[in-house]
Amino acid sequence: MKKFDSYSSALETLRRSKDQDLENEFVRGGIIAKFSLQFELGWKLLKELMKYEGDRVAATGSPREIIKAAYAYYDWMDEEIWLHMLRDRNDTAHIYDAELAERLVATIIDQYIPEFERMNNNIAERYADIL
């Protein structure tokens, strides 16, 4: 499945965030941009899987609706983290403060990347036959 391949490939890059110079504002900006991309790929992958599962919300669902529907299917998903990711992704266009960017990067590394990893591993296991 192309969406899963794109998601996994982008995650490979994002995983390297913690090994970068986090004091460098360009690096922080890059991590935030990669996070935004990863989130987009993630909710769209969930949407595709909801279609596969026959869920009607997949036809017209917004990211929030897709996340809520996916949470009902996947016990490994942390709905609260995904909803925080949605909020942070929506706010990334408005981050002009270096301190806010630093906090977001720390959250990406400490909470969001592990959640993206959990999704990657669980989808790979559950949908091995269609991936």
PECORTA-V313240 format. One record per pair of residues at least 4 apart in sequence whose C-alpha atoms are under 8 Angstrom apart, sorted by the first residue. I is the first residue (numbers start at 0). J is the second residue. Records with the same first field share a line. If there is no record, write none. Layout:
I = J  J
This chain:
0 = 4  129  130
1 = 5
2 = 6  40  43  44  47
3 = 7  44  130
4 = 8
5 = 9  40
6 = 10  37  40  41  44  119
7 = 11  119
8 = 12
9 = 13  33  36  37
10 = 14  37  115  116
11 = 15
12 = 16  33
13 = 30  33  34  37  112
14 = 112
15 = 19
16 = 30  108
17 = 21  108
19 = 26
20 = 26
21 = 26  27  101
22 = 26  27
23 = 27
24 = 28  97
25 = 29
26 = 30
27 = 31  100  101  104
28 = 32  100
29 = 33
30 = 34  104
31 = 35  91  100  103  104  107
32 = 36
33 = 37
34 = 38  88  107
35 = 39  88  91
36 = 40
37 = 41
38 = 42  84  85  88
39 = 43
40 = 44
41 = 45  115
42 = 46  62  65  66
43 = 47  62
44 = 48
45 = 49  65  66  69
46 = 50  57  60  65
47 = 51  57
48 = 52
49 = 53  54  55  56  57  65  68  69
50 = 54  55  57  58
55 = 59
56 = 60  64  65  68
57 = 65
60 = 64  65
61 = 65
62 = 66  85
63 = 67  82  85
64 = 68
65 = 69
66 = 70  78  81  82
67 = 71  78
68 = 72
69 = 73  76
70 = 74  76  77  78
75 = 117  118  121
76 = 114  117  118
77 = 81  114
78 = 82
79 = 83
80 = 84  110  111  114
81 = 85
82 = 86
83 = 87
84 = 88  111
85 = 89
86 = 90
87 = 91  103
90 = 94
94 = 99  100
95 = 99  100
96 = 100
97 = 101
98 = 102
99 = 103
100 = 104
101 = 105
102 = 106
103 = 107
104 = 108
105 = 109
106 = 110  111
107 = 111  112
108 = 112  113
109 = 113
110 = 114
111 = 115
112 = 116
113 = 117
114 = 118
115 = 119
116 = 120
117 = 121
118 = 122
119 = 123
120 = 124
121 = 125
122 = 126  127
123 = 127  130
126 = 130
